[in-house]
Amino acid sequence: MEDNAAVRVWSERTQQEKGDSLTKGYESELWDFTRISVAQNDLQELRDIWNSWNGEFKQLFYYNYGDLPYLLDVKVDKYLFRALMQFWNPAYSCFIFGGVDLVPTVEEYMTLLNCPKIQADRAYSRPVNVPSFLKKLINITRMSEQWVAAHIKQKGDSKCIPWRNLRDFILVHPDSKKRVDVFALSLYGLIVFPKALGHLDKAISDLFDRLDKGTTPVPAILAETFRSLNTCRRAGEGRFIGCAQLLLAWFHSHFWKVEKVSYRVFFKDYSPLRELVATLRRDDISEERCGDFDWVPLAGIWGAIGYAPLMMLRQYRSRQFIPVTQGLAQCEFPYKDNNYKKRVREILDAWNQT
C-alpha cells in the first residue's frame, strides 16, 4: 500500500482536477427506513442432493466451482440484513457506520468463493451478441433441443427454466461431470442470483457458460449486489436479489473475537465459508485493495455499476480521504438502456487496464 500522505495528496489533487460527479443533482435525503425483503428459495432439495454425494463428487465440484455448497448452510438473518440495509449509501456504493466506511472487495469475495480455477484477470463482461438461452442451455446440459425448448418458461420480463426440471436432470443424468455442472448452475440461479424464486434466469447461463474458461464471477456478483442495494435504498423498499449469504458472510468476516485477535486467512488451503458455517463467526482482514484507479467498473449480468477503491481504505486501518468519483455515477446502468453495448465495451477496456 502506498504511503498515506502520498495517497491523500494524489486524491485531493485529482478531486480538484476532475471534480465529483455526484455533486450535481445529488440527493442526500434517503428514506428513513428501507423495507427490504430477503425472500429466499427453499434450498432443502439442493442440500439433500449435496449430502447424498460421495467424496469424489464433492471434490470434483470444489475443484471446478469452489466453496459454493457452503452457502447452502449459511443462515440468512433477515433482521440483521434489514438493519445492515439502513447503512447503505447508494451515492458511493458503500456501507457507512458512523465514521467507518465498509464495502465488499473483489479480493474478499475471491477468498470467500475459494475456487482454484478462477483467474482474477478474466472478468465477465456481457457479450455484444448474446447466444440464445436455448443454445446456452443445450451447451451446458448437453440435452436435446426438444428437451430444453419444452422446459423454457417466461417469468416476468425474461426467460427462465424451473428448478424442478434441473433437479430431475441432476438426479438421473448418467454423466457425473454434467450433474456437477448443472448442480453448480442451480446454486448460481437459486442462491447467487435469485431473481425469480424457483427459477433460473437466462442471464445466469451466459456467465455460467464461461466459468470453465477461468472467468471470475466475482465482479458480476458484486455488481448485482450493489445494484440491488441501490435500487431498494433509493425506493425505500424492495426485494434484495443479490447473494444475501455471501454479503452476510463478508459482514461477519469483519467481526472481532472476544480476545481481539484477527485471522489472516489468505492461505491456499483455507476455506472461509467452511469456517463460517462451522463457527458462525469469522474475522479475517486483508491489507489489499483494488489498485490505484479513480473507480473500478463492475459488469453484472443484468446491468453495470462502479465503486471507488479509496472508499474502503478505512476498513483496513488506513486514513479516509475524499474519493475521486468523477465518472462513477455514469457507470451505473441496466442493459436495457440505449447504447448499453458501447458502454459495456468501455467497461471491459477499463477492467483490462485495471
ROGUNU-218453 format. One record per residue (C-alpha): residue number from 1; x, y, z. Coordinates in Angstrom, 1 decimal, always signed. Example, Ala and Ser with C-alpha at 12.3 -4.5 7.8 and 13.67 -1.06 7.14 Angstrom:
<sites>
1;+12.3;-4.5;+7.8 .
2;+13.7;-1.1;+7.1 .
</sites>
This chain:
<sites>
1;+0.0;+0.0;+0.0 .
2;+1.3;+3.5;-0.8 .
3;+2.2;+5.9;+1.9 .
4;-0.9;+7.6;+3.3 .
5;+0.4;+11.1;+2.7 .
6;+1.1;+10.3;-0.9 .
7;-2.4;+8.8;-1.4 .
8;-4.0;+11.9;+0.2 .
9;-2.1;+14.3;-2.0 .
10;-3.0;+12.3;-5.1 .
11;-6.6;+12.0;-4.1 .
12;-7.1;+15.7;-3.3 .
13;-5.3;+16.8;-6.5 .
14;-7.3;+14.5;-8.7 .
15;-10.5;+15.6;-6.9 .
16;-9.8;+19.2;-7.7 .
17;-8.9;+18.5;-11.3 .
18;-11.7;+16.1;-12.2 .
19;-14.4;+17.1;-9.7 .
20;-17.1;+15.0;-8.1 .
21;-19.7;+13.6;-10.5 .
22;-22.1;+13.2;-7.6 .
23;-22.3;+16.9;-6.7 .
24;-24.7;+18.0;-9.4 .
25;-28.2;+16.7;-8.7 .
26;-27.0;+14.5;-5.8 .
27;-29.8;+13.7;-3.4 .
28;-28.6;+13.2;+0.2 .
29;-32.1;+12.7;+1.6 .
30;-32.9;+9.0;+1.7 .
31;-35.9;+7.1;+3.2 .
32;-35.7;+7.0;+7.0 .
33;-36.2;+3.2;+6.8 .
34;-35.9;+0.8;+3.9 .
35;-38.4;-2.0;+4.0 .
36;-36.4;-4.8;+2.3 .
37;-37.4;-8.4;+1.6 .
38;-34.8;-11.1;+1.6 .
39;-37.2;-13.9;+0.5 .
40;-35.1;-17.0;-0.3 .
41;-35.5;-20.1;-2.3 .
42;-36.2;-23.3;-0.5 .
43;-32.8;-25.0;-0.6 .
44;-33.6;-28.3;+1.1 .
45;-33.6;-30.3;-2.1 .
46;-30.2;-28.9;-3.0 .
47;-28.9;-29.8;+0.4 .
48;-30.3;-33.4;+0.1 .
49;-28.6;-33.8;-3.3 .
50;-25.3;-32.5;-1.9 .
51;-25.4;-34.7;+1.2 .
52;-26.1;-37.8;-0.9 .
53;-22.9;-37.3;-3.0 .
54;-19.7;-39.2;-2.1 .
55;-16.3;-37.6;-1.6 .
56;-15.3;-38.0;-5.3 .
57;-18.4;-36.0;-6.5 .
58;-17.8;-33.3;-3.9 .
59;-14.1;-32.9;-4.8 .
60;-14.9;-32.6;-8.4 .
61;-17.3;-29.8;-7.5 .
62;-14.8;-28.0;-5.2 .
63;-12.1;-28.1;-7.9 .
64;-14.4;-26.6;-10.6 .
65;-16.6;-24.2;-8.6 .
66;-15.0;-23.6;-5.2 .
67;-16.9;-23.4;-1.9 .
68;-20.3;-22.5;-3.2 .
69;-22.0;-25.5;-1.4 .
70;-21.2;-24.0;+2.0 .
71;-23.7;-21.2;+1.1 .
72;-26.5;-23.9;+1.5 .
73;-25.8;-23.8;+5.2 .
74;-25.3;-20.0;+5.7 .
75;-28.3;-18.8;+7.6 .
76;-29.8;-15.5;+6.3 .
77;-30.6;-13.5;+9.4 .
78;-33.4;-11.3;+8.0 .
79;-33.3;-8.9;+11.0 .
80;-29.5;-8.4;+10.7 .
81;-29.9;-7.9;+6.9 .
82;-32.6;-5.3;+7.3 .
83;-30.5;-3.5;+9.9 .
84;-27.5;-3.6;+7.6 .
85;-29.5;-2.2;+4.8 .
86;-30.1;+1.1;+6.6 .
87;-26.4;+1.9;+6.5 .
88;-26.0;+1.5;+2.7 .
89;-25.2;+4.7;+0.8 .
90;-26.2;+4.4;-2.9 .
91;-24.3;+7.6;-3.8 .
92;-20.9;+6.0;-3.1 .
93;-22.0;+2.3;-3.1 .
94;-20.7;+1.5;+0.4 .
95;-21.9;+1.0;+4.0 .
96;-21.4;+3.9;+6.3 .
97;-21.2;+3.1;+10.0 .
98;-20.6;+6.4;+11.7 .
99;-17.0;+7.3;+10.8 .
100;-16.3;+3.9;+9.2 .
101;-16.9;+3.1;+5.5 .
102;-17.2;-0.6;+4.6 .
103;-17.7;-2.2;+1.2 .
104;-17.1;-5.8;-0.1 .
105;-14.0;-6.0;-2.3 .
106;-13.1;-8.2;-5.2 .
107;-10.2;-9.8;-3.1 .
108;-12.5;-10.6;-0.2 .
109;-15.2;-12.3;-2.4 .
110;-12.5;-14.2;-4.3 .
111;-11.3;-15.6;-1.0 .
112;-14.8;-16.5;+0.1 .
113;-15.5;-18.4;-3.1 .
114;-12.1;-20.2;-2.8 .
115;-12.1;-21.6;-6.4 .
116;-8.8;-22.7;-7.8 .
117;-9.9;-22.3;-11.4 .
118;-10.9;-18.6;-11.1 .
119;-8.5;-16.2;-12.8 .
120;-8.7;-12.8;-11.3 .
121;-7.8;-11.0;-14.5 .
122;-10.5;-12.7;-16.6 .
123;-13.6;-10.7;-15.6 .
124;-17.1;-11.4;-17.0 .
125;-18.5;-8.9;-19.5 .
126;-21.8;-9.2;-21.3 .
127;-21.1;-10.0;-24.9 .
128;-22.4;-7.8;-27.7 .
129;-24.1;-10.7;-29.5 .
130;-25.6;-13.0;-26.8 .
131;-26.4;-16.6;-27.9 .
132;-29.9;-17.6;-27.3 .
133;-31.0;-19.1;-24.0 .
134;-31.9;-22.3;-25.8 .
135;-28.3;-22.7;-27.2 .
136;-26.7;-21.9;-23.9 .
137;-28.7;-24.5;-22.0 .
138;-28.0;-27.1;-24.7 .
139;-24.3;-26.3;-24.3 .
140;-24.4;-26.6;-20.5 .
141;-26.6;-29.7;-20.2 .
142;-25.9;-31.5;-23.5 .
143;-29.6;-32.3;-23.6 .
144;-31.6;-32.3;-26.8 .
145;-33.0;-29.2;-28.3 .
146;-36.5;-30.6;-27.8 .
147;-36.0;-31.2;-24.1 .
148;-34.6;-27.8;-23.5 .
149;-37.2;-26.0;-25.5 .
150;-40.0;-27.8;-23.7 .
151;-38.8;-26.5;-20.3 .
152;-38.0;-22.9;-21.0 .
153;-40.7;-20.6;-19.4 .
154;-41.4;-16.9;-19.5 .
155;-41.1;-15.4;-16.0 .
156;-41.8;-11.7;-15.7 .
157;-39.7;-9.8;-18.3 .
158;-37.2;-12.7;-19.0 .
159;-37.0;-16.3;-19.9 .
160;-36.2;-18.9;-17.2 .
161;-36.0;-22.6;-16.6 .
162;-37.7;-24.0;-13.5 .
163;-35.5;-25.5;-10.8 .
164;-37.6;-28.7;-10.7 .
165;-36.6;-29.6;-14.2 .
166;-32.9;-29.2;-13.4 .
167;-33.4;-31.2;-10.2 .
168;-34.7;-34.1;-12.2 .
169;-31.8;-33.8;-14.6 .
170;-29.3;-33.9;-11.7 .
171;-30.9;-37.0;-10.2 .
172;-31.0;-39.1;-13.3 .
173;-28.3;-38.0;-15.7 .
174;-25.5;-40.7;-16.2 .
175;-22.7;-38.2;-16.8 .
176;-21.2;-37.2;-13.4 .
177;-19.5;-34.1;-14.7 .
178;-22.8;-32.8;-16.2 .
179;-24.6;-33.5;-12.9 .
180;-22.0;-31.4;-11.1 .
181;-22.2;-28.6;-13.7 .
182;-26.0;-28.4;-13.5 .
183;-25.9;-28.5;-9.7 .
184;-23.5;-25.5;-9.8 .
185;-25.7;-23.7;-12.3 .
186;-28.6;-24.3;-9.8 .
187;-26.6;-22.8;-7.0 .
188;-25.9;-19.7;-9.1 .
189;-29.6;-19.4;-10.0 .
190;-31.2;-20.1;-6.6 .
191;-28.6;-18.5;-4.3 .
192;-26.2;-16.2;-6.0 .
193;-28.6;-14.5;-8.4 .
194;-32.1;-15.4;-7.0 .
195;-34.2;-13.1;-9.3 .
196;-37.2;-15.3;-9.9 .
197;-37.9;-17.6;-7.0 .
198;-37.9;-21.3;-8.1 .
199;-36.4;-20.4;-11.5 .
200;-33.1;-19.7;-13.1 .
201;-32.9;-16.5;-15.2 .
202;-31.4;-16.7;-18.7 .
203;-28.8;-14.1;-17.9 .
204;-27.1;-16.5;-15.4 .
205;-26.5;-19.1;-18.2 .
206;-24.2;-16.7;-20.1 .
207;-22.0;-16.1;-17.1 .
208;-22.0;-19.7;-16.1 .
209;-21.1;-20.8;-19.7 .
210;-17.8;-19.1;-19.3 .
211;-16.8;-20.3;-15.9 .
212;-14.9;-23.3;-17.3 .
213;-12.6;-20.9;-19.1 .
214;-11.4;-19.4;-15.8 .
215;-13.6;-16.3;-16.0 .
216;-14.2;-14.9;-12.5 .
217;-17.8;-14.3;-11.5 .
218;-16.8;-12.0;-8.6 .
219;-17.2;-8.6;-10.3 .
220;-20.6;-9.7;-11.6 .
221;-21.7;-10.9;-8.1 .
222;-20.6;-7.6;-6.6 .
223;-22.2;-5.6;-9.3 .
224;-25.6;-7.1;-8.8 .
225;-25.2;-6.9;-5.1 .
226;-24.5;-3.1;-5.3 .
227;-27.3;-2.6;-7.9 .
228;-29.9;-4.3;-5.8 .
229;-28.9;-2.5;-2.6 .
230;-29.0;+0.8;-4.5 .
231;-32.4;+0.1;-6.0 .
232;-34.0;-0.8;-2.7 .
233;-32.4;+2.0;-0.7 .
234;-33.4;+4.7;-3.2 .
235;-37.0;+3.4;-3.4 .
236;-37.3;+2.8;+0.3 .
237;-38.4;-0.8;-0.3 .
238;-38.0;-3.8;-2.5 .
239;-36.6;-7.3;-2.6 .
240;-32.9;-8.0;-2.5 .
241;-31.9;-10.1;-5.5 .
242;-28.2;-10.4;-4.8 .
243;-26.4;-13.1;-2.8 .
244;-27.5;-12.4;+0.8 .
245;-25.4;-15.4;+2.1 .
246;-22.2;-14.0;+0.7 .
247;-22.9;-10.5;+1.8 .
248;-23.6;-11.6;+5.4 .
249;-20.5;-13.9;+5.3 .
250;-18.4;-10.9;+4.3 .
251;-20.0;-8.8;+7.1 .
252;-19.2;-11.5;+9.7 .
253;-15.6;-11.5;+8.4 .
254;-15.2;-8.0;+9.9 .
255;-16.3;-9.0;+13.4 .
256;-13.7;-9.3;+16.1 .
257;-13.3;-12.2;+18.6 .
258;-13.6;-11.5;+22.3 .
259;-9.9;-11.7;+22.7 .
260;-9.4;-9.1;+19.9 .
261;-7.3;-11.4;+17.7 .
262;-7.9;-11.2;+14.0 .
263;-7.4;-14.0;+11.5 .
264;-5.1;-13.7;+8.5 .
265;-6.8;-16.3;+6.2 .
266;-5.4;-15.8;+2.7 .
267;-3.9;-19.2;+2.5 .
268;-4.3;-21.7;-0.3 .
269;-6.0;-24.4;+1.8 .
270;-8.2;-22.2;+3.8 .
271;-12.0;-22.1;+3.3 .
272;-13.7;-19.0;+4.9 .
273;-17.2;-20.3;+4.1 .
274;-16.4;-23.7;+5.7 .
275;-15.3;-21.9;+8.9 .
276;-18.3;-19.6;+8.9 .
277;-20.7;-22.5;+8.7 .
278;-18.9;-24.3;+11.5 .
279;-18.4;-21.3;+13.8 .
280;-20.9;-18.6;+12.7 .
281;-18.0;-16.1;+13.1 .
282;-15.0;-15.1;+11.1 .
283;-12.8;-12.0;+11.3 .
284;-10.2;-12.0;+8.6 .
285;-8.9;-8.7;+7.4 .
286;-6.8;-8.2;+4.2 .
287;-4.3;-5.5;+3.6 .
288;-5.0;-5.5;-0.1 .
289;-7.1;-3.0;-2.2 .
290;-8.1;-2.8;-5.9 .
291;-5.4;-0.7;-7.5 .
292;-4.7;+2.9;-8.0 .
293;-7.7;+3.8;-10.2 .
294;-10.2;+6.5;-9.6 .
295;-13.1;+4.0;-9.7 .
296;-13.5;+0.3;-10.6 .
297;-16.2;-0.6;-13.1 .
298;-18.1;-3.8;-12.4 .
299;-20.2;-5.6;-15.1 .
300;-23.1;-7.6;-13.7 .
301;-25.5;-10.0;-15.5 .
302;-28.4;-7.5;-15.6 .
303;-26.5;-4.2;-15.5 .
304;-23.3;-2.4;-14.5 .
305;-22.1;-0.2;-11.7 .
306;-18.9;+1.2;-10.3 .
307;-17.2;+1.9;-6.9 .
308;-14.3;+3.9;-5.7 .
309;-11.4;+1.8;-4.2 .
310;-10.4;+4.6;-1.8 .
311;-13.8;+4.3;-0.1 .
312;-12.6;+1.1;+1.6 .
313;-9.3;+2.3;+3.0 .
314;-10.6;+2.9;+6.5 .
315;-11.7;-0.8;+6.9 .
316;-8.0;-1.7;+6.5 .
317;-7.0;+0.7;+9.3 .
318;-5.9;+3.4;+6.9 .
319;-7.0;+7.1;+6.8 .
320;-10.1;+8.0;+4.9 .
321;-9.7;+10.5;+2.0 .
322;-12.3;+12.2;-0.2 .
323;-12.6;+9.7;-3.0 .
324;-12.3;+10.6;-6.7 .
325;-15.7;+9.9;-8.1 .
326;-15.6;+11.6;-11.5 .
327;-17.4;+9.1;-13.8 .
328;-18.6;+6.9;-11.0 .
329;-22.3;+7.7;-11.3 .
330;-22.3;+7.4;-15.1 .
331;-21.1;+3.8;-14.7 .
332;-24.4;+2.6;-13.3 .
333;-26.9;+1.5;-15.9 .
334;-29.1;-1.6;-16.8 .
335;-28.6;-3.5;-20.0 .
336;-31.9;-2.2;-21.3 .
337;-30.7;+1.3;-21.8 .
338;-29.9;+2.6;-25.3 .
339;-26.3;+2.2;-26.5 .
340;-25.5;-0.1;-23.5 .
341;-23.3;-2.3;-25.7 .
342;-20.9;+0.5;-26.3 .
343;-20.7;+1.3;-22.6 .
344;-20.1;-2.4;-21.8 .
345;-17.1;-2.4;-24.2 .
346;-15.8;+0.7;-22.3 .
347;-16.1;-1.1;-19.0 .
348;-14.3;-4.2;-20.4 .
349;-11.5;-2.0;-21.6 .
350;-11.3;-0.2;-18.2 .
351;-11.2;-3.6;-16.4 .
352;-8.4;-4.8;-18.6 .
353;-6.4;-1.8;-17.7 .
354;-7.1;-2.4;-14.0 .
</sites>
